């Protein structure tokens, strides 16, 4: 279902960082990347995961 406006706003870098801190081990479901890797990753990894999630929000569909 496509809408004229996004269903939700993109998370800010701060909001994304807070969400990463709350991820439980072995519970990452939005990306094929293990939660431990996201949590241990540097700013580059976190930035790329954030871009991926924002892409999903903007397109309103999961990539293949």
N, C-alpha and C positions, 0 to 999 in steps of 0.2 A: 504494500500500500504506500503510495507516494503522496506526500502532502505538500502544500505550498510553503510551509515553514517546517523547520526541523522539529521533531517530537521532543528533543531535549537539547540543551545547550552543550557545547563542548566543555569538558572539564578543564579548569585552569591547571597550570603546572602545580600549584599548591594543592588543589583538590586531588589531582592525580597522585602526587606524592603521599598524601594522607591515605588514599585508598590502597596504595602499594604496601604501606606499613601495616594495614589491617588484613592483608592477604594471609590466609592460613596455609601452612605447608601442605603440599599435595592437593591444593584446591583451585588452581588456576584453570578457568574454563573458557575465557574469552580468546585466548591465544594458544597455539600449540606449544608454547614455551612453558616449561615448569615454573611454578610459583617461586621456587628457590632461586632460579636464575634471574628472574625479574627483581626480586628483593636484593640479591647480591650485586646486581648490575650497576654499572656506573651511569652517569647522566646520559651518555650516548644511547645505551640500551633502553633506558627509561623513556627517552625522547622518541625513539623509534616505536616503542610499544604504544606510547601515547598517540603518535601519528596514525598508527594502525587502528586504534580504537576510535579516534576522531573520524577516520575514513568510514568506518562502519556506521557511525552516528549520522554522518552527512549523506551517505548513499542509502541508508536504511536497508542495507542487505549485507550478508556475510560474503566475503570473497571466497572463491572456489579453492 
